Amino acid sequence: MTEAHDAGHEPVNELLAALSKAQAEMENAPMLSENPHFRSKYADLASIRNATIPHLAKHGLSIHQVTKLNGNGMLLATRLGHSSGQWIESFYPIPISDKPHIMGSALTYARRYSWAAICGVAAEEDDDANAANDAAKSTKSLPARKSSAQAKRDGDWPAFLGALADCQSAREVEKLRVEYMTNLFPAWNADWRDAATEAFNKRQADFSQPGALKQTLQDSVEATDEQTAKFEECEEWLEGAKTLNELITRADNPGFRESLKSLTKDQVSQLRAYRNARMEKLGEIEPA
C-alpha cells in the first residue's frame, strides 16, 4: 500500500516528474539469484539497488527504508523522496519471529519487493504473476471487466472473501492482491475497492503474528529435496571418519566446506552440532 505525503494529499508533481525521467533510464535488475523452492529466478537486493540508485540520485531522488511496530506486528516503511521535499511512502508487513535469521530473511524479502515496486522495475520472473493468476482462477474464473451491478450479480464479493480466506501465506495474499488490482478493481466501485484493500491488509497481518509463520518464511529456511540429499551426503562423510584426526580433516576438506554453502542455515547448524558431538566422542577413545 502506497500513500502520498500525508492525508492532505500535498502535491508530488516534482517528485513524479523526476521519477519519470529516472524510470526512462532504468533497466530491470539482473535476475542472478534463484529460489530453489519455487524454481524461479529473482534479482537480489544488491542488484535492485545497483539498477536504480544511480538513476534516482541523478534526478534528485532517494530511497529510505526503516521498520516500525504497529498493533499487528512490524512494518517496513519504504519512502521515495525528492530534493524538493516531496515524497511518497509504502508499507509492507513483516512476520515476527524470535529467530534472528528468519527475521532477517523476511526483512530482506520485504525490502526487495518494496524497493522494486516503488521504483517500478521488475525483479522477479513472470512465473510469479502466472502463479497469482492461477491461484485466483482456481477459486472462481471472473471476467476482467464488468459493471458494478454485474459484479454484484456474479457474487464477486463472496468469491473474493473465499479466495482471501484460502490464502495460506503472506506471499499468497500478495499474489491475490495483484490479481484483483489488475483484473477486478477497475470494475469495482470505490467502496468495494476500499473494503478489499482493508481486508487484504488485515489478512496479511494475520501472517505477521508469532506462531503464524508459513510459506513466506519457509521459502528461505525450508530445504529442497536436492538440499536434503546433499545434507545426507555431508552427514555420511562425517560419519565415515574413524578417528578424531580424520574427522577434523574431513570437516576441513574444501569440498565439504563448499557443500555447506548450498544448504540451509538450519542444516549447517545440524551438521556442526553432529560434528562436535562426534569429535567429543572420538576424543574420548583416541589412542594416546
Backbone bond lengths (Angstrom), bond angles and torsions (degrees), N, CA, C in turn:
res aa  C-N    CA-C-N  psi(-1)  N-CA   C-N-CA  omega(-1)  CA-C   N-CA-C  phi
1 M - - - 1.452 - - 1.521 108.69 -
2 T 1.341 116.63 127.93 1.460 121.60 -177.35 1.511 109.09 -118.22
3 E 1.308 117.39 135.05 1.458 120.75 179.45 1.520 109.81 -129.86
4 A 1.353 115.94 156.69 1.461 120.85 -179.38 1.515 110.22 -77.58
5 H 1.336 115.75 -171.80 1.466 122.86 -172.13 1.516 112.83 -47.05
6 D 1.332 118.41 -49.88 1.458 120.69 176.07 1.520 108.67 -159.61
7 A 1.352 115.14 -172.97 1.462 119.27 -176.25 1.515 111.86 -63.92
8 G 1.326 117.25 -20.83 1.452 120.69 179.68 1.510 113.32 -79.48
9 H 1.311 117.40 -2.45 1.461 122.89 178.75 1.521 111.22 54.66
10 E 1.306 116.64 55.58 1.455 120.64 176.50 1.517 109.62 -61.02
11 P 1.320 118.27 151.00 1.471 120.68 -175.44 1.525 112.28 -63.59
12 V 1.329 114.63 144.35 1.469 120.95 175.76 1.526 108.69 -128.08
13 N 1.335 116.04 30.82 1.456 120.98 -175.97 1.519 112.74 -62.63
14 E 1.338 117.37 -41.42 1.462 119.76 -179.56 1.525 110.86 -68.39
15 L 1.321 116.01 -39.03 1.463 120.03 178.00 1.523 110.23 -62.08
16 L 1.340 117.11 -47.35 1.460 120.56 -177.28 1.526 111.21 -65.23
17 A 1.323 116.98 -36.37 1.469 119.88 178.44 1.525 110.10 -64.91
18 A 1.339 116.40 -42.46 1.459 120.61 178.89 1.517 111.25 -67.83
19 L 1.344 116.79 -40.04 1.463 120.57 179.96 1.519 110.81 -65.09
20 S 1.317 116.57 -38.10 1.461 120.33 177.91 1.523 111.16 -59.07
21 K 1.330 116.39 -43.34 1.467 120.08 178.92 1.533 111.23 -66.78
22 A 1.336 115.90 -40.77 1.459 119.69 -179.76 1.523 111.03 -65.50
23 Q 1.341 116.74 -41.11 1.460 120.41 -179.22 1.523 111.87 -66.01
24 A 1.327 116.32 -31.50 1.462 119.78 178.78 1.529 111.07 -65.53
25 E 1.317 116.92 -23.42 1.466 121.25 -179.05 1.532 112.42 -97.06
26 M 1.325 116.75 -22.15 1.468 120.35 -175.68 1.521 111.31 -72.43
27 E 1.320 115.38 149.42 1.454 122.48 168.00 1.517 107.49 -116.33
28 N 1.325 116.49 157.79 1.455 119.33 178.41 1.520 110.29 -61.73
29 A 1.324 115.78 145.98 1.466 120.43 -178.70 1.526 110.14 -66.05
30 P 1.348 117.92 137.93 1.468 120.96 178.17 1.529 110.95 -59.91
31 M 1.323 116.61 129.98 1.467 121.53 -179.97 1.524 108.92 -91.71
32 L 1.324 115.13 84.03 1.459 121.27 -173.79 1.520 113.15 -100.93
33 S 1.328 117.42 -8.48 1.465 121.20 179.96 1.520 109.54 -104.79
34 E 1.335 115.47 157.48 1.464 120.20 -178.08 1.513 110.31 -131.05
35 N 1.327 115.87 134.93 1.455 122.21 175.01 1.524 107.74 -92.50
36 P 1.336 118.73 106.02 1.459 120.34 -176.17 1.516 113.16 -65.16
37 H 1.325 117.12 -24.26 1.468 120.03 -177.20 1.525 110.68 -70.26
38 F 1.372 116.32 -38.71 1.451 120.94 -177.93 1.523 112.27 -106.71
39 R 1.341 117.33 0.97 1.457 122.09 -179.18 1.535 110.82 52.98
40 S 1.314 116.21 43.45 1.453 120.75 -179.04 1.522 110.18 -129.87
41 K 1.331 115.51 154.63 1.449 120.74 179.49 1.524 110.04 -100.07
42 Y 1.324 115.38 151.62 1.454 120.02 179.41 1.523 109.55 -152.16
43 A 1.318 115.35 163.25 1.466 121.48 176.21 1.520 108.14 -92.21
44 D 1.320 117.15 126.85 1.457 118.87 178.92 1.526 109.86 -75.33
45 L 1.327 115.47 174.42 1.459 120.14 -174.73 1.522 111.97 -60.10
46 A 1.332 116.77 -39.53 1.461 120.11 -179.70 1.532 111.30 -63.05
47 S 1.344 116.90 -40.55 1.467 120.65 179.65 1.521 111.15 -65.45
48 I 1.341 116.11 -40.58 1.460 119.78 179.56 1.527 109.92 -65.07
49 R 1.324 115.72 -42.20 1.463 119.62 179.54 1.531 110.80 -63.15
50 N 1.333 116.37 -45.87 1.466 120.11 -178.54 1.527 111.94 -63.87
51 A 1.341 116.07 -29.97 1.462 119.89 -177.35 1.527 112.46 -81.05
52 T 1.317 117.08 -17.41 1.470 119.17 -172.93 1.524 115.07 -116.84
53 I 1.317 117.83 -39.85 1.464 121.09 -172.98 1.532 113.97 -55.27
54 P 1.337 120.03 -47.64 1.479 118.85 -178.30 1.523 112.40 -57.40
55 H 1.332 117.63 -40.35 1.462 121.56 -177.29 1.524 111.04 -76.42
56 L 1.320 117.01 -35.85 1.461 120.15 176.48 1.524 110.50 -64.18
57 A 1.328 115.37 -49.14 1.461 120.39 -177.85 1.527 111.70 -61.93
58 K 1.317 116.40 -36.51 1.462 121.14 -179.58 1.523 111.35 -58.99
59 H 1.315 116.85 -31.27 1.466 121.07 -176.36 1.531 112.29 -110.42
60 G 1.320 115.89 24.34 1.458 120.43 173.80 1.511 115.43 74.72
61 L 1.336 117.17 24.24 1.457 121.78 -178.54 1.523 110.55 -109.89
62 S 1.309 116.33 150.46 1.466 120.88 177.84 1.517 109.19 -147.85
63 I 1.332 115.43 158.88 1.468 121.24 179.83 1.521 108.67 -122.01
64 H 1.331 115.13 136.38 1.462 121.29 177.04 1.525 107.96 -129.15
65 Q 1.323 117.03 132.39 1.462 121.57 178.70 1.526 109.61 -125.56
66 V 1.317 115.89 124.57 1.461 121.81 178.26 1.518 108.62 -138.21
67 T 1.326 116.58 158.44 1.459 121.08 177.25 1.522 109.86 -106.46
68 K 1.317 114.58 152.93 1.457 119.56 175.60 1.523 108.81 -150.87
69 L 1.324 115.93 154.87 1.455 121.74 -179.60 1.520 109.76 -92.65
70 N 1.339 114.92 145.26 1.455 119.94 170.99 1.525 107.96 -134.14
71 G 1.315 117.47 -170.30 1.455 119.67 -176.25 1.504 114.43 -66.77
72 N 1.340 116.80 -19.71 1.467 120.53 -176.76 1.520 113.88 -103.87
73 G 1.314 117.94 -2.43 1.456 120.14 -178.46 1.514 111.47 141.90
74 M 1.334 116.91 -129.49 1.461 121.16 -177.55 1.524 110.05 -120.17
75 L 1.322 115.17 145.14 1.458 121.71 176.81 1.517 109.72 -123.23
76 L 1.330 116.10 142.77 1.458 121.73 169.96 1.521 106.99 -96.57
77 A 1.321 116.83 121.10 1.462 121.81 176.41 1.525 108.45 -98.97
78 T 1.321 116.59 125.40 1.464 122.45 177.93 1.515 108.07 -117.08
79 R 1.320 116.69 116.06 1.465 121.37 -177.05 1.525 110.41 -113.75
80 L 1.316 115.16 127.69 1.462 122.28 173.54 1.524 106.67 -101.24
81 G 1.320 116.33 112.38 1.455 120.94 -176.24 1.518 112.69 -111.88
82 H 1.329 115.11 157.82 1.461 121.82 179.12 1.522 109.07 -123.18
83 S 1.316 116.30 153.81 1.465 121.46 -178.02 1.531 112.13 -60.51
84 S 1.327 117.61 -18.31 1.464 121.80 177.76 1.526 111.97 -74.57
85 G 1.334 115.95 -14.18 1.456 120.15 -175.78 1.520 112.97 101.63
86 Q 1.322 117.27 -9.02 1.457 121.11 177.49 1.525 110.41 -77.33
87 W 1.324 116.43 150.55 1.461 119.16 179.17 1.521 110.75 -159.40
88 I 1.331 114.62 158.31 1.458 122.42 170.31 1.525 106.90 -127.39
89 E 1.318 116.29 157.97 1.462 119.94 -172.36 1.527 110.01 -143.87
90 S 1.325 115.73 145.33 1.462 120.68 175.20 1.513 109.20 -128.57
91 F 1.335 116.01 159.56 1.462 121.45 179.92 1.520 110.48 -128.32
92 Y 1.327 115.20 142.57 1.467 120.67 -179.03 1.529 108.18 -134.76
93 P 1.345 118.79 124.18 1.474 120.73 -178.80 1.524 111.15 -71.41
94 I 1.312 116.76 141.05 1.463 122.50 -179.92 1.527 109.33 -120.81
95 P 1.335 117.90 125.50 1.462 120.51 178.05 1.522 111.41 -60.68
96 I 1.319 116.67 139.71 1.453 122.27 179.34 1.527 109.93 -90.91
97 S 1.313 116.81 136.00 1.462 121.78 177.59 1.520 109.02 -145.68
98 D 1.335 115.92 152.76 1.462 119.51 176.83 1.529 111.63 -89.37
99 K 1.353 116.11 4.69 1.465 120.99 178.60 1.530 108.87 -104.07
100 P 1.320 117.77 115.98 1.466 120.89 -175.55 1.515 114.19 -56.16
101 H 1.345 117.88 -40.18 1.465 118.48 -175.81 1.529 110.78 -70.27
102 I 1.335 117.74 -29.46 1.460 120.28 176.60 1.521 109.96 -71.55
103 M 1.324 116.19 -42.98 1.457 120.13 177.55 1.531 110.74 -61.72
104 G 1.344 115.21 -40.78 1.460 119.34 179.38 1.510 112.05 -62.59
105 S 1.346 116.51 -41.71 1.464 120.71 179.06 1.518 110.86 -64.44
106 A 1.335 116.20 -42.97 1.461 120.21 -179.56 1.532 111.14 -64.80
107 L 1.326 116.68 -38.79 1.460 120.58 179.90 1.527 110.90 -66.90
108 T 1.319 116.54 -43.46 1.466 120.19 178.38 1.516 110.83 -62.07
109 Y 1.330 115.62 -42.70 1.467 121.68 177.75 1.529 110.26 -57.24
110 A 1.330 115.80 -47.67 1.464 120.89 -179.02 1.528 111.39 -65.68
111 R 1.340 116.52 -40.69 1.467 119.77 -179.54 1.519 111.08 -63.25
112 R 1.330 117.22 -41.68 1.469 120.86 179.63 1.525 110.93 -59.52
113 Y 1.322 115.87 -53.65 1.455 120.60 -176.72 1.529 111.46 -62.05
114 S 1.327 116.44 -45.41 1.458 120.46 -176.10 1.525 111.35 -67.28
115 W 1.322 116.52 -42.99 1.472 121.10 -178.69 1.525 109.99 -62.89
116 A 1.333 117.08 -48.69 1.456 120.69 -178.57 1.526 110.98 -63.94
117 A 1.335 116.02 -39.82 1.463 120.06 -177.11 1.527 112.04 -66.54
118 I 1.310 117.39 -43.28 1.471 119.34 -175.64 1.525 111.49 -73.16
119 C 1.353 116.23 -21.82 1.464 120.27 176.80 1.526 111.99 -90.84
120 G 1.342 116.48 -19.62 1.456 120.29 -179.93 1.510 114.21 80.50
121 V 1.348 117.13 32.09 1.462 120.18 177.43 1.518 109.15 -112.45
122 A 1.328 116.01 153.85 1.467 121.57 177.80 1.520 109.41 -86.44
123 A 1.323 116.60 134.41 1.461 120.82 -179.35 1.518 111.95 -132.10
124 E 1.333 117.08 4.63 1.465 122.26 -179.87 1.521 108.68 -134.47
125 E 1.333 116.53 155.75 1.448 120.26 173.66 1.524 109.85 -68.16
126 D 1.332 116.54 157.95 1.460 120.54 -179.93 1.515 112.61 -66.19
127 D 1.337 117.53 -10.58 1.456 120.34 179.27 1.515 111.02 -57.21
128 D 1.349 117.35 -32.74 1.452 119.96 179.56 1.522 110.36 -64.80
129 A 1.342 116.57 -42.39 1.459 119.58 179.37 1.523 110.19 -66.22
130 N 1.339 116.59 -39.94 1.451 119.88 177.86 1.509 111.15 -62.32
131 A 1.345 115.95 -40.68 1.454 119.83 179.05 1.517 110.75 -64.57
132 A 1.354 116.50 -36.56 1.456 119.90 178.51 1.518 110.56 -64.27
133 N 1.347 116.34 -41.33 1.454 119.68 178.32 1.519 111.21 -63.53
134 D 1.336 116.16 -42.30 1.459 120.30 179.86 1.518 111.04 -62.85
135 A 1.346 115.97 -40.28 1.467 119.71 -178.52 1.520 110.63 -64.16
136 A 1.338 116.89 -42.76 1.457 119.65 -179.02 1.522 111.36 -71.26
137 K 1.341 116.49 -40.20 1.457 120.01 -178.77 1.518 111.91 -67.09
138 S 1.318 117.14 -27.40 1.456 119.87 -179.15 1.517 111.43 -67.36
139 T 1.341 117.88 -23.03 1.456 120.49 179.21 1.525 110.18 -85.24
140 K 1.322 116.76 -44.37 1.463 120.77 177.50 1.515 108.81 -171.71
141 S 1.315 117.07 131.19 1.452 121.04 -179.77 1.523 108.22 -85.91
142 L 1.347 116.66 118.11 1.450 122.15 -175.84 1.519 110.51 -122.97
143 P 1.329 117.66 145.74 1.463 119.42 176.43 1.517 110.85 -60.94
144 A 1.319 116.27 150.44 1.455 120.06 -178.44 1.525 111.45 -72.88
145 R 1.327 118.55 -32.50 1.460 122.08 -177.29 1.531 109.99 -129.63
146 K 1.314 116.67 131.97 1.456 121.15 177.29 1.522 108.42 -163.00
147 S 1.300 117.40 166.68 1.460 121.05 177.54 1.523 109.25 -78.56
148 S 1.346 116.39 160.81 1.458 119.98 178.74 1.515 111.14 -61.35
149 A 1.343 115.57 -37.30 1.464 119.36 179.14 1.521 110.68 -64.19
150 Q 1.329 115.92 -41.93 1.456 119.95 179.06 1.526 110.34 -66.49
151 A 1.336 116.72 -38.63 1.462 120.17 178.50 1.516 110.57 -61.41
152 K 1.329 116.12 -38.39 1.465 120.17 179.11 1.520 110.66 -66.63
153 R 1.353 116.37 -43.49 1.460 120.15 179.39 1.526 111.42 -63.84
154 D 1.325 116.53 -33.47 1.464 120.73 -178.27 1.526 113.25 -81.38
155 G 1.329 116.37 -4.36 1.461 118.46 178.70 1.518 113.22 73.23
156 D 1.335 116.81 35.99 1.467 119.96 -178.79 1.532 112.10 -59.22
157 W 1.334 116.53 -42.05 1.458 118.65 -174.74 1.534 112.45 -66.49
158 P 1.338 119.71 -47.84 1.474 118.93 175.73 1.529 112.27 -59.70
159 A 1.338 115.89 -37.35 1.467 119.15 178.57 1.523 110.70 -64.45
160 F 1.338 115.16 -39.84 1.463 119.50 178.23 1.528 111.08 -62.71
161 L 1.328 116.94 -47.01 1.464 120.45 -179.68 1.524 110.97 -62.33
162 G 1.338 116.89 -37.58 1.459 120.13 178.36 1.516 112.24 -66.87
163 A 1.343 115.97 -42.19 1.460 120.23 179.00 1.520 110.96 -64.24
164 L 1.330 116.07 -39.96 1.462 120.55 -179.32 1.527 110.64 -67.49
165 A 1.318 116.49 -39.79 1.468 120.02 179.66 1.525 111.63 -66.58
166 D 1.332 117.25 -28.28 1.458 121.39 -179.23 1.526 113.08 -76.60
167 C 1.328 117.71 -15.04 1.463 120.84 -179.44 1.522 109.92 -63.44
168 Q 1.333 116.47 133.78 1.457 121.58 -177.01 1.524 113.14 -112.29
169 S 1.313 117.29 11.49 1.462 119.97 178.61 1.523 109.29 -164.04
170 A 1.325 115.84 161.70 1.456 120.36 175.90 1.523 110.26 -62.28
171 R 1.322 116.50 -33.14 1.462 121.09 178.90 1.533 110.34 -62.77
172 E 1.334 117.25 -43.36 1.457 120.75 179.83 1.529 110.83 -67.25
173 V 1.327 116.84 -36.91 1.461 120.61 177.29 1.518 109.90 -60.86
174 E 1.336 116.51 -44.12 1.460 120.66 -178.27 1.529 111.04 -66.26
175 K 1.326 116.87 -37.42 1.465 119.82 177.71 1.534 110.74 -65.02
176 L 1.324 115.59 -42.10 1.456 119.73 179.15 1.531 110.51 -65.48
177 R 1.327 116.16 -37.78 1.469 120.57 177.52 1.534 110.26 -59.17
178 V 1.322 117.06 -45.76 1.465 121.22 179.99 1.524 110.43 -60.85
179 E 1.330 116.51 -42.76 1.464 120.84 -179.48 1.525 111.18 -61.93
180 Y 1.321 116.56 -46.54 1.460 120.05 -177.45 1.523 111.79 -70.39
181 M 1.319 117.40 -39.81 1.460 119.80 179.66 1.522 111.35 -65.32
182 T 1.329 116.31 -32.77 1.465 120.49 -178.62 1.520 112.54 -79.14
183 N 1.323 117.73 -46.03 1.453 121.28 -169.44 1.530 115.61 -104.09
184 L 1.331 118.19 -27.37 1.454 119.71 -172.70 1.525 114.67 -114.27
185 F 1.329 116.56 -35.15 1.465 118.90 -178.54 1.532 112.86 -55.48
186 P 1.346 119.46 -40.16 1.471 119.09 -178.64 1.526 113.12 -59.49
187 A 1.340 117.51 -24.68 1.465 120.56 -177.96 1.521 112.49 -96.37
188 W 1.329 117.86 -8.40 1.465 121.47 -177.47 1.520 110.90 -90.68
189 N 1.334 115.82 153.63 1.450 118.59 175.25 1.527 109.99 -75.63
190 A 1.324 116.65 169.08 1.470 121.23 -174.11 1.525 111.98 -62.55
191 D 1.336 116.69 -37.52 1.464 119.53 -179.48 1.527 111.31 -62.42
192 W 1.322 115.66 -43.15 1.463 119.38 178.68 1.522 110.67 -64.05
193 R 1.320 116.37 -43.74 1.471 119.39 -178.42 1.531 110.38 -62.68
194 D 1.335 116.54 -43.74 1.467 119.91 -179.74 1.529 111.00 -63.98
195 A 1.340 116.23 -43.25 1.465 120.14 179.89 1.528 110.80 -65.44
196 A 1.346 116.41 -38.11 1.466 120.10 179.61 1.524 110.57 -67.28
197 T 1.333 116.74 -41.53 1.467 120.60 178.53 1.526 110.46 -60.44
198 E 1.328 115.89 -43.24 1.464 119.81 177.98 1.525 111.34 -63.65
199 A 1.340 116.08 -40.09 1.466 120.30 179.35 1.525 111.02 -66.27
200 F 1.331 117.09 -40.61 1.468 120.68 176.98 1.524 110.30 -59.53
201 N 1.321 116.23 -47.98 1.465 120.25 -177.39 1.527 111.46 -63.28
202 K 1.328 116.23 -40.34 1.459 120.23 179.52 1.516 111.26 -66.35
203 R 1.354 116.11 -42.79 1.474 119.64 -179.96 1.519 110.80 -66.22
204 Q 1.322 117.35 -38.74 1.450 119.76 179.47 1.523 110.56 -67.72
205 A 1.334 116.76 -35.10 1.458 120.46 177.35 1.521 111.56 -65.06
206 D 1.346 116.99 -26.43 1.468 120.19 177.82 1.524 110.91 -57.88
207 F 1.322 116.31 -33.12 1.462 120.63 -177.89 1.522 111.89 -87.42
208 S 1.316 116.95 4.90 1.457 121.23 175.30 1.520 111.60 -97.58
209 Q 1.329 116.67 -1.57 1.446 120.19 -177.83 1.528 110.39 -83.66
210 P 1.335 118.65 146.21 1.466 121.32 175.99 1.524 110.43 -56.31
211 G 1.311 116.12 135.76 1.452 120.86 179.13 1.511 113.46 87.41
212 A 1.336 118.15 -5.13 1.458 121.32 -178.52 1.520 111.54 -111.99
213 L 1.317 117.79 18.74 1.457 120.55 -179.62 1.526 109.68 -76.00
214 K 1.315 116.10 121.80 1.459 119.37 -176.06 1.528 109.78 -124.72
215 Q 1.340 116.16 -127.14 1.450 119.02 -170.21 1.520 114.18 -62.13
216 T 1.334 117.71 -31.09 1.463 120.23 -178.47 1.516 111.50 -53.51
217 L 1.336 117.19 -44.95 1.456 120.65 -178.97 1.518 111.87 -88.85
218 Q 1.329 117.75 -26.74 1.453 120.16 -179.92 1.526 111.25 -63.71
219 D 1.355 116.01 -25.24 1.466 119.55 177.12 1.524 111.30 -52.98
220 S 1.346 116.55 -34.75 1.455 120.03 -172.78 1.525 113.60 -101.50
221 V 1.331 118.26 -13.26 1.464 118.85 -175.24 1.529 113.60 -122.00
222 E 1.333 118.08 -13.20 1.455 120.17 -177.39 1.523 110.00 -86.91
223 A 1.323 116.40 133.40 1.459 120.86 -176.35 1.523 111.39 -79.44
224 T 1.323 116.44 142.07 1.460 121.68 173.10 1.521 108.40 -83.79
225 D 1.332 116.20 170.96 1.467 120.47 177.54 1.530 110.55 -59.51
226 E 1.332 115.75 -38.79 1.464 120.13 -179.95 1.525 110.91 -64.80
227 Q 1.327 116.62 -41.74 1.455 120.33 178.73 1.526 111.38 -67.90
228 T 1.315 116.77 -37.66 1.460 120.60 178.44 1.524 110.60 -63.26
229 A 1.331 116.70 -42.55 1.461 120.88 178.38 1.532 110.63 -63.42
230 K 1.326 115.90 -41.67 1.468 119.77 179.10 1.528 110.78 -65.49
231 F 1.325 116.58 -38.00 1.463 121.34 177.73 1.530 110.48 -60.99
232 E 1.322 116.29 -44.57 1.467 120.42 -179.34 1.525 110.96 -65.11
233 E 1.333 116.39 -36.55 1.468 119.68 177.00 1.528 110.54 -63.25
234 C 1.326 116.20 -43.99 1.463 120.48 179.63 1.526 110.93 -63.90
235 E 1.310 116.04 -40.04 1.460 120.43 179.94 1.531 110.68 -64.28
236 E 1.337 116.14 -43.06 1.469 120.46 178.08 1.526 110.46 -64.57
237 W 1.312 116.95 -36.20 1.460 122.08 179.47 1.529 110.16 -61.82
238 L 1.320 116.61 -43.83 1.462 120.46 178.34 1.531 111.06 -71.22
239 E 1.302 115.76 -37.92 1.462 120.36 -178.30 1.531 111.40 -65.70
240 G 1.337 115.92 -27.21 1.463 119.59 -178.13 1.518 114.26 -71.99
241 A 1.325 117.42 -12.63 1.469 120.12 179.45 1.528 110.03 -72.19
242 K 1.336 116.00 133.69 1.467 120.45 -176.52 1.524 112.76 -103.16
243 T 1.319 117.00 -15.83 1.467 120.30 179.60 1.525 109.03 -131.59
244 L 1.314 116.41 164.70 1.459 120.95 -179.64 1.522 110.99 -62.53
245 N 1.332 116.20 -44.25 1.466 119.45 -179.75 1.526 111.44 -62.34
246 E 1.327 116.26 -39.07 1.459 119.96 179.64 1.532 110.44 -67.08
247 L 1.318 116.55 -38.33 1.456 120.40 178.97 1.530 110.52 -64.32
248 I 1.325 115.96 -43.79 1.465 120.09 178.96 1.526 110.29 -62.02
249 T 1.335 115.97 -42.82 1.460 120.85 179.64 1.524 111.10 -61.65
250 R 1.331 115.48 -42.94 1.468 119.38 -179.26 1.531 111.16 -67.25
251 A 1.320 116.63 -39.69 1.464 120.34 -179.63 1.521 111.61 -66.91
252 D 1.341 116.78 -26.89 1.461 121.17 179.45 1.524 112.31 -93.86
253 N 1.337 116.68 1.24 1.453 120.78 -179.14 1.537 110.46 -62.81
254 P 1.350 117.98 131.89 1.467 120.51 -178.43 1.526 113.38 -56.81
255 G 1.338 116.01 -38.92 1.460 119.51 179.34 1.516 112.01 -64.53
256 F 1.336 115.47 -39.40 1.461 119.82 178.85 1.534 110.31 -65.89
257 R 1.317 116.73 -44.45 1.461 120.72 179.92 1.530 111.31 -63.60
258 E 1.312 116.93 -35.84 1.458 120.52 178.57 1.523 110.57 -67.26
259 S 1.345 116.13 -36.87 1.465 120.13 179.62 1.517 111.36 -63.27
260 L 1.334 116.65 -32.80 1.462 120.39 -178.74 1.529 112.06 -62.30
261 K 1.317 116.95 -27.94 1.465 120.60 -176.71 1.530 112.50 -65.93
262 S 1.340 116.41 -23.46 1.459 120.00 -177.76 1.525 112.83 -92.10
263 L 1.341 117.38 -1.22 1.459 121.42 -177.23 1.528 111.16 -96.88
264 T 1.326 116.73 163.78 1.453 120.52 174.78 1.523 108.88 -73.10
265 K 1.326 115.79 161.75 1.462 120.18 179.30 1.520 111.00 -61.47
266 D 1.323 116.33 -36.00 1.459 120.19 179.72 1.524 110.59 -65.77
267 Q 1.325 117.25 -40.99 1.465 120.63 178.78 1.526 111.01 -65.01
268 V 1.318 116.32 -41.26 1.462 119.98 178.47 1.526 110.27 -62.38
269 S 1.315 116.93 -41.55 1.466 120.98 178.40 1.519 110.98 -62.97
270 Q 1.326 116.67 -39.61 1.465 120.52 178.41 1.524 111.18 -63.90
271 L 1.322 116.33 -42.80 1.462 119.84 179.98 1.521 111.39 -65.47
272 R 1.311 116.90 -38.71 1.467 119.86 179.16 1.524 110.91 -66.84
273 A 1.338 116.11 -39.41 1.459 119.61 177.68 1.525 110.73 -65.40
274 Y 1.329 116.51 -39.92 1.457 121.34 178.81 1.531 110.62 -65.46
275 R 1.341 115.36 -42.70 1.462 119.93 178.12 1.530 111.10 -61.42
276 N 1.320 117.28 -45.12 1.466 120.55 -179.23 1.517 111.66 -63.65
277 A 1.330 116.24 -39.05 1.461 119.91 178.98 1.526 110.84 -65.24
278 R 1.323 116.73 -40.22 1.471 120.85 179.41 1.525 110.66 -69.71
279 M 1.331 116.23 -38.33 1.458 119.63 178.42 1.534 110.21 -60.90
280 E 1.320 115.08 -42.26 1.462 119.25 179.34 1.524 110.97 -64.76
281 K 1.322 116.37 -42.17 1.454 120.27 -179.26 1.514 111.89 -68.42
282 L 1.336 117.11 -45.05 1.461 120.48 179.49 1.518 111.45 -68.35
283 G 1.336 116.82 -31.13 1.462 119.89 178.37 1.512 112.10 -64.07
284 E 1.325 114.95 -29.30 1.476 118.73 -179.78 1.520 111.85 -72.52
285 I 1.338 116.55 -27.84 1.468 119.09 -176.50 1.523 112.22 -108.76
286 E 1.327 116.19 2.26 1.459 119.88 -179.90 1.526 109.40 -62.43
287 P 1.348 118.62 127.16 1.464 120.41 178.96 1.520 112.29 -61.96
288 A 1.315 115.28 142.91 1.465 120.71 -178.17 1.513 109.43 -68.08
